[in-house]
Amino acid sequence: MRTHDVASPLTTTNMEFTTVEENDQKVYPDTIFILRINNARDSEDMRSQLRTLNKHIRLTSKKFGVSAYTFNKNLPDWGFYDQEINGKKDSEGEGTLWTVNNVFGRKVEENANEKAQPPSMCFISKFLELRSTVSDYIDKQSKSKKDQSYPGAWPLYKSGISYWTKAEGLKQIHFVANIFGWYSIVAAVLAFNCVYLVAAFFKYRRNTPIVNDVTERHLFRSGLFMQVLYLFHYVPFFFLTRAVYIHEYLPSVVFGYMLLGAVIQFAIVQDYTRFVLLDPFNVKSDTQIIPNGSKAKVFVAAVAVLQFLCFAYWSPFVYGCAMTKDSISAKEWNSNWHFSFTK
């Protein structure tokens, strides 16, 4: 790499950076650069400091005193549309810091079979490097993608993602929600909020509680906790600038099912005192998972059966089973669903 006293193509106030033949002795002084680590510690060896991606360096020409600089502008076709690099006179100005992502080549005296030992790093250094890598990756995903979707459409499953297709047998693997389960979660969230607001209104505004203390403690503590976790795993996606996908809603679905269980328990359990702990490690001997009443058993059985039937109906998309065009089209219950091989 060489810099010389020629104006850069896109930034005429800066010096041009180019390359020369390895043994070109005439321009050798132009190829000498000083590598400086940003915020380096003088008490440590330089090689021990340049170990992680969160370390930044500057490449400054020894002869001209300019630093390697880049900005968000590409060269024309003769430069293969690569991003321009030039020499900036303000050697410590913005855009002159670089990171080392890869190291190519090996010293002659090194043993090719010897594996390099990774340097020891404290937890904070590992965490900061990981966060930096994740942030860079997320920034690269901000462009519009084919299968991305809007978070507001996730709870009612407006569209899925096609992962794999095979023309022979019209097989495909497609992200399909359990319609009954996902719609039940939405209903449970709405029902829980209605019950919570009504109960709170009558208790704190009218001073006439409509549920006893035991029921309130079991329903609202567990239910409210699950709803908070549901929202914490769902709401942040509305504020992300990168492309988001429906499978990122699955953690919220887990907590949504737990909230659904709390709502079902409130609907079928009349006496919550049976679940009161005798001590932190024991419960009453007559405690049952499902109450003895026929209404409760029918309700729980209906939920389980409908959940299973929905899974079985769309299971060919889960396991990539062979289907016909008619069966694929029949499973497109929504006009926004677009399965493969329907035309």
C-alpha positions as CSV (number, residue, x, y, z in Angstrom):
1,M,0.0,0.0,0.0
2,R,1.3,3.4,-0.9
3,T,0.3,7.0,-0.5
4,H,1.8,9.8,-2.6
5,D,1.4,13.5,-3.3
6,V,-1.5,13.1,-5.8
7,A,-5.1,14.2,-5.2
8,S,-7.6,11.4,-4.3
9,P,-10.2,10.8,-7.1
10,L,-13.3,11.6,-5.0
11,T,-11.7,13.9,-2.3
12,T,-9.2,16.2,-4.0
13,T,-8.1,17.7,-0.7
14,N,-6.7,14.3,0.4
15,M,-3.8,12.2,-0.8
16,E,-4.4,9.2,-3.0
17,F,-3.9,5.7,-1.7
18,T,-2.9,3.0,-4.1
19,T,-0.8,-0.2,-4.3
20,V,2.6,-0.9,-5.9
21,E,4.7,-4.0,-6.7
22,E,6.3,-5.6,-3.7
23,N,9.9,-5.0,-4.8
24,D,9.5,-1.5,-6.2
25,Q,12.4,0.3,-4.4
26,K,11.8,3.7,-6.0
27,V,8.6,4.3,-4.1
28,Y,9.6,2.3,-0.9
29,P,9.5,5.4,1.4
30,D,5.9,6.0,0.4
31,T,4.9,2.5,1.6
32,I,6.1,2.9,5.2
33,F,3.2,3.4,7.7
34,I,3.2,3.8,11.4
35,L,0.5,1.7,13.2
36,R,-0.8,3.3,16.4
37,I,-3.4,1.8,18.7
38,N,-6.1,4.2,19.8
39,N,-6.0,4.8,23.6
40,A,-3.0,2.4,23.9
41,R,-1.5,1.7,27.3
42,D,2.2,2.5,27.4
43,S,2.8,0.0,30.2
44,E,1.9,-3.0,28.0
45,D,3.4,-4.5,24.9
46,M,1.5,-3.5,21.7
47,R,1.0,-7.0,20.5
48,S,-0.7,-7.9,23.7
49,Q,-3.2,-5.0,23.4
50,L,-4.2,-5.7,19.7
51,R,-6.2,-8.8,20.5
52,T,-9.9,-8.0,20.2
53,L,-12.2,-6.4,17.6
54,N,-13.0,-3.5,19.9
55,K,-9.4,-2.2,19.6
56,H,-9.0,0.6,17.0
57,I,-5.8,1.5,15.1
58,R,-4.6,4.3,12.9
59,L,-2.3,3.9,9.9
60,T,-0.2,7.0,9.4
61,S,2.2,7.6,6.6
62,K,5.7,8.1,8.0
63,K,6.7,10.4,5.1
64,F,3.6,12.5,4.6
65,G,2.0,12.3,8.1
66,V,-1.5,11.6,6.6
67,S,-3.7,8.8,8.1
68,A,-5.8,6.2,6.1
69,Y,-9.3,7.6,5.9
70,T,-12.6,6.3,4.4
71,F,-16.2,7.5,4.1
72,N,-19.4,6.2,2.7
73,K,-18.8,6.8,-1.0
74,N,-17.8,4.3,-3.7
75,L,-15.4,4.6,-6.6
76,P,-16.8,4.4,-10.2
77,D,-16.6,1.3,-12.3
78,W,-12.9,1.5,-12.9
79,G,-12.4,1.1,-9.2
80,F,-14.9,-1.8,-9.0
81,Y,-17.2,0.3,-6.9
82,D,-15.1,-0.2,-3.9
83,Q,-15.2,2.3,-1.0
84,E,-12.6,5.0,-1.5
85,I,-9.6,5.1,0.9
86,N,-7.4,8.2,1.0
87,G,-4.9,10.1,3.2
88,K,-6.4,12.6,5.5
89,K,-4.2,15.5,6.7
90,D,-6.0,15.6,10.0
91,S,-4.3,12.4,11.1
92,E,-6.5,12.0,14.2
93,G,-9.8,13.2,12.6
94,E,-13.0,11.3,12.2
95,G,-12.9,8.3,9.9
96,T,-9.3,7.4,10.6
97,L,-9.9,4.6,13.1
98,W,-9.8,1.0,11.8
99,T,-10.3,-2.5,13.2
100,V,-8.5,-5.7,12.3
101,N,-11.1,-8.3,11.3
102,N,-8.8,-10.9,9.7
103,V,-5.0,-11.6,9.7
104,F,-3.8,-13.4,6.5
105,G,-0.5,-15.2,6.0
106,R,1.9,-16.8,8.4
107,K,5.5,-16.2,9.4
108,V,8.0,-18.6,7.8
109,E,9.4,-19.6,11.2
110,E,6.0,-20.5,12.6
111,N,4.9,-24.1,12.8
112,A,1.9,-24.6,10.5
113,N,0.5,-27.4,12.7
114,E,0.7,-25.4,15.9
115,K,-2.6,-24.0,17.0
116,A,-2.7,-20.5,18.4
117,Q,-3.9,-20.2,21.9
118,P,-6.7,-17.7,22.3
119,P,-5.9,-14.9,24.7
120,S,-7.5,-14.8,28.1
121,M,-10.2,-12.1,28.3
122,C,-12.2,-10.9,31.2
123,F,-16.0,-11.2,31.0
124,I,-16.5,-7.5,30.3
125,S,-14.2,-7.6,27.3
126,K,-16.0,-10.6,25.9
127,F,-19.4,-9.0,26.5
128,L,-18.4,-5.7,24.8
129,E,-16.9,-7.5,21.8
130,L,-20.0,-9.7,21.4
131,R,-22.3,-6.7,21.6
132,S,-20.3,-4.9,19.0
133,T,-20.4,-7.9,16.7
134,V,-24.2,-8.3,17.2
135,S,-24.8,-4.6,16.6
136,D,-22.8,-4.7,13.3
137,Y,-24.8,-7.7,12.2
138,I,-28.1,-6.1,13.1
139,D,-27.2,-3.0,11.1
140,K,-26.5,-5.1,8.0
141,Q,-30.0,-6.6,8.3
142,S,-31.8,-3.3,8.2
143,K,-32.6,-3.6,4.4
144,S,-36.0,-5.0,3.4
145,K,-36.2,-8.8,3.1
146,K,-38.6,-11.0,1.3
147,D,-40.1,-12.8,4.4
148,Q,-40.0,-10.0,6.9
149,S,-43.2,-9.0,8.5
150,Y,-44.7,-6.3,10.7
151,P,-44.9,-7.2,14.5
152,G,-48.5,-6.0,14.7
153,A,-49.5,-8.8,12.4
154,W,-47.9,-11.6,14.4
155,P,-50.5,-12.4,17.1
156,L,-53.2,-13.2,14.5
157,Y,-50.7,-14.8,12.0
158,K,-51.0,-12.9,8.8
159,S,-48.2,-14.6,6.9
160,G,-45.4,-17.1,7.5
161,I,-42.0,-18.0,6.1
162,S,-41.1,-20.6,3.5
163,Y,-37.9,-22.5,4.6
164,W,-37.7,-25.4,2.1
165,T,-39.4,-26.7,-1.0
166,K,-39.2,-29.8,-3.2
167,A,-41.1,-30.0,-6.4
168,E,-41.3,-33.8,-6.3
169,G,-44.3,-34.6,-4.2
170,L,-45.0,-30.9,-3.7
171,K,-43.2,-31.0,-0.4
172,Q,-42.4,-27.9,1.6
173,I,-41.5,-26.7,5.1
174,H,-43.4,-23.5,6.0
175,F,-43.7,-21.6,9.2
176,V,-47.4,-22.0,10.2
177,A,-48.9,-21.0,13.5
178,N,-51.3,-23.1,15.5
179,I,-54.3,-20.9,14.7
180,F,-56.4,-22.0,17.6
181,G,-53.5,-21.6,20.1
182,W,-52.4,-18.2,18.9
183,Y,-55.9,-16.8,18.7
184,S,-56.6,-18.2,22.2
185,I,-53.5,-16.3,23.4
186,V,-54.9,-13.0,22.0
187,A,-58.3,-13.8,23.7
188,A,-56.5,-14.6,27.0
189,V,-54.6,-11.3,27.0
190,L,-57.8,-9.3,26.4
191,A,-59.7,-11.3,28.9
192,F,-57.1,-11.0,31.6
193,N,-56.8,-7.3,31.2
194,C,-60.6,-6.9,31.3
195,V,-60.8,-9.0,34.5
196,Y,-57.9,-7.2,36.1
197,L,-59.2,-3.7,35.3
198,V,-62.7,-4.5,36.4
199,A,-61.5,-6.1,39.7
200,A,-59.2,-3.2,40.4
201,F,-61.9,-0.7,39.7
202,F,-64.4,-2.3,42.1
203,K,-61.7,-2.9,44.8
204,Y,-60.0,0.5,44.8
205,R,-62.7,2.9,43.5
206,R,-65.9,1.3,44.9
207,N,-64.3,-0.6,47.8
208,T,-66.4,-3.6,46.9
209,P,-64.0,-6.5,45.9
210,I,-65.6,-8.9,43.4
211,V,-63.0,-11.6,44.0
212,N,-61.6,-12.8,47.3
213,D,-58.0,-12.2,48.3
214,V,-56.8,-15.8,47.6
215,T,-58.2,-15.7,44.1
216,E,-56.8,-12.2,43.5
217,R,-53.3,-13.3,44.7
218,H,-53.2,-16.4,42.5
219,L,-54.7,-14.9,39.4
220,F,-53.1,-11.5,39.3
221,R,-49.6,-12.3,40.6
222,S,-49.1,-15.2,38.2
223,G,-51.1,-13.8,35.3
224,L,-49.7,-10.3,35.5
225,F,-46.1,-11.7,35.7
226,M,-46.8,-13.8,32.5
227,Q,-48.3,-10.8,30.7
228,V,-45.3,-8.6,31.5
229,L,-43.0,-11.3,30.2
230,Y,-45.2,-11.6,27.1
231,L,-45.0,-7.9,26.4
232,F,-41.3,-7.7,27.1
233,H,-40.6,-10.3,24.5
234,Y,-43.0,-8.7,21.9
235,V,-43.2,-4.9,22.2
236,P,-39.4,-4.1,21.6
237,F,-39.7,-5.4,18.0
238,F,-41.9,-2.4,17.1
239,F,-38.9,-0.1,17.7
240,L,-36.2,-2.1,15.8
241,T,-34.9,-0.6,12.6
242,R,-33.8,-3.9,11.1
243,A,-35.9,-6.5,9.3
244,V,-38.0,-8.6,11.7
245,Y,-39.5,-12.0,11.2
246,I,-42.5,-13.8,12.7
247,H,-40.4,-16.6,14.3
248,E,-39.1,-13.9,16.7
249,Y,-42.6,-13.9,18.2
250,L,-42.2,-17.4,19.5
251,P,-40.8,-16.5,23.0
252,S,-43.9,-14.4,23.5
253,V,-46.0,-17.3,22.5
254,V,-44.5,-19.4,25.3
255,F,-45.5,-16.8,27.9
256,G,-48.9,-16.3,26.2
257,Y,-49.7,-20.0,26.7
258,M,-48.8,-19.6,30.4
259,L,-51.2,-16.6,30.6
260,L,-53.8,-18.7,28.8
261,G,-53.5,-21.3,31.5
262,A,-54.0,-18.7,34.2
263,V,-57.1,-17.4,32.6
264,I,-58.5,-21.0,32.1
265,Q,-57.8,-21.7,35.8
266,F,-59.7,-18.6,36.7
267,A,-62.6,-19.7,34.6
268,I,-62.9,-23.3,35.9
269,V,-61.6,-23.1,39.5
270,Q,-64.1,-21.9,42.1
271,D,-62.1,-22.5,45.2
272,Y,-58.5,-21.2,45.0
273,T,-57.9,-22.1,48.7
274,R,-57.1,-25.7,47.6
275,F,-53.9,-24.3,46.1
276,V,-52.7,-22.5,49.2
277,L,-49.3,-23.8,50.3
278,L,-49.1,-25.3,53.8
279,D,-45.4,-24.3,53.7
280,P,-42.9,-23.5,51.0
281,F,-42.3,-27.2,50.1
282,N,-45.6,-28.9,50.6
283,V,-49.2,-28.5,49.3
284,K,-52.5,-30.0,50.5
285,S,-52.9,-33.7,49.9
286,D,-56.1,-33.3,48.0
287,T,-54.7,-30.8,45.5
288,Q,-55.5,-31.8,41.9
289,I,-54.3,-30.4,38.6
290,I,-57.8,-30.5,37.1
291,P,-60.9,-30.0,39.4
292,N,-63.4,-32.8,39.7
293,G,-66.3,-30.9,38.1
294,S,-67.5,-32.0,34.7
295,K,-67.4,-28.5,33.3
296,A,-63.7,-28.1,34.1
297,K,-62.8,-31.4,32.5
298,V,-64.8,-30.7,29.3
299,F,-63.3,-27.3,29.0
300,V,-59.7,-28.5,29.4
301,A,-60.3,-31.4,27.1
302,A,-61.8,-29.1,24.4
303,V,-58.8,-26.8,24.5
304,A,-56.4,-29.7,24.2
305,V,-58.3,-31.4,21.4
306,L,-58.6,-28.2,19.3
307,Q,-55.0,-27.5,19.8
308,F,-54.0,-31.0,18.6
309,L,-56.4,-30.8,15.6
310,C,-54.9,-27.6,14.4
311,F,-51.5,-29.0,14.7
312,A,-52.4,-32.2,12.8
313,Y,-54.2,-30.2,10.1
314,W,-51.1,-28.1,9.2
315,S,-48.5,-30.7,10.2
316,P,-47.5,-31.5,6.5
317,F,-46.0,-28.0,6.4
318,V,-44.0,-28.8,9.6
319,Y,-42.6,-32.1,8.5
320,G,-42.4,-31.5,4.7
321,C,-44.9,-34.2,3.8
322,A,-46.1,-34.8,0.2
323,M,-49.3,-32.9,-0.7
324,T,-51.5,-32.1,-3.7
325,K,-52.2,-28.7,-5.1
326,D,-55.8,-28.9,-3.9
327,S,-54.8,-29.8,-0.3
328,I,-52.3,-27.0,-0.2
329,S,-54.8,-24.5,-1.5
330,A,-57.4,-25.8,1.0
331,K,-55.1,-24.9,3.9
332,E,-54.7,-21.3,2.8
333,W,-57.3,-20.0,5.2
334,N,-56.2,-16.4,4.8
335,S,-55.7,-14.4,1.6
336,N,-52.4,-13.2,2.9
337,W,-51.1,-16.8,3.2
338,H,-49.0,-17.8,0.2
339,F,-47.9,-21.4,0.2
340,S,-45.7,-22.8,-2.6
341,F,-47.1,-25.0,-5.4
342,T,-50.6,-23.5,-5.3
343,K,-50.5,-22.4,-9.0
